[in-house]
Amino acid sequence: MRLLVSACLLGCSCRYDGASKAHPLAERLAQRHELVPVCPEQLGGLPTPRPPAERQGERVVTGDGADVTAQYRRGAEEALRLCRMLGCEAAVLKERSPSCGSGTVYDGTFSRALAPGDGVAAALLSAHGVPVYGESRIAELLR
């Protein structure tokens, strides 16, 4: 199966803080499936590193109040375009991210509190019928 995967989970240093979040099962995932790395935030034109951002309703804002919603939406649209063009059947995305989070994201107060919701890219992919898995569900794809 071809999977769209958050590039940070594959060890790419593309997170907001310039780091990666390499997942220990990523190599096994690559042995079983064809992976397409993506960072919607970079695809939307944001630099690395960049100020941390969180969802506040339909908007995405940085800790200092800058509205980066347009960049997040552009990145989500580009991720969906790549997913469709390359025939990805599902996506494995970084949990809690304002772009990639699925089911739970930071609540927009920059207090590290979590709230129900999806990141911008995860929501767009799901709305177009792409199954979205957080990294805690990678083991399901290895069965």
Secondary structure, 3 states (H helix, E strand, C coil): CEEEEEHHHHCCCCCCCCCCCCCCCHHHHHHHCEEEEECHHHHCCCCCCCCCEEEECCEEEECCCCECHHHHHHHHHHHHHHHHHHCCCEEEECCECCCCCCCEEECCCCCCCEEECCCHHHHHHHHCCCCEEEHHHHHHHHC
